[in-house]
Structures are given as structure tokens and as C-alpha cells.
Amino acid sequence: MPRCCAAFACSGAVTIASPTPAADAAATVAALDTAYQAAVKSNDADGMARILADDFVLVTGRGQTSTKDDLLRDARTRAAVYEHQEDTEQKVRVWGDTAVVTALLWMRGTRQGAAFDRKLWFSDTYVRTPAGWRYVFGQASLALPQPL
């Protein structure tokens, strides 16, 4: 081993790599998606509007679709009141200017007076735009079976 390398190796020096652009993007999108879930929980239509792309579409496990306008109208009219609207097992994958968030969502509350309590998986797709990351497409699974 050359002397310079041996001295470096014996010095105990550690090189720490700075985060990659993809890691930075993943952290940004993870925080944005968490903020989106919080905005939904509190029926914060303005917060949701800042994150959703104008041409946003959500597809449920039953094939129903909702647009940005649909979701903002529901938030403004408080069509659902949430006790829980949190996700776990969040994973963000980034490919250039596209990121996909997958997570397990627990939703509990009332919708138009009817109680609901369910968990489901979702995938949220974000695209980096000149104005920053925007949530462009969401897909939700059917509700998972209740544990016995």
C-alpha cells in the first residue's frame, strides 16, 4: 500500500458522502406527501391546492375518479371529518423528475354522517415542475380486510 494511503487508512478518517440529488428529492417528496395527508385530515383546501397539480386525478380501488376540483370541494364543505388520516410504511422512489410514494394509510372519521374506519395502500405520483414538486396522480387500493 502506498505510504499516503496507509497513513490515511490508519488515521481513522471517514469519508461521508453527501446525499444524492435523488435522496434529496425523495426527502422533499416524502415531506410533501406527509403535508398533503395532514392537509386532507384538517380539510385545508388551500394547503391541498398548493400541492395538487391542476390536472390531478385520483383513482380508487373501485375505479372511481376524483379531480383536484372534486377534492378541494370536499375539503371546503367538510364532506369528511377525519379523526385519523395518517400513513405508515412510506417509501419514496425517484426517477429523474418523477417520484412515486407508496404507503399504508389509516383513515377513520365520518363522511356525510356515516362512520368509516379503514386501511388501504396507496401510490402517489409526483412530478417536478418549474414551480416545484406537484402531486399529479393517486391510486388507492380497496380497503384492507379488518383483522379478526
Helices and strands as residue ranges (DSSP letters): H 3-11, H 21-41, H 45-51, E 52-59, E 65-67, H 68-76, E 80-95, E 98-111, E 114-129, E 132-140
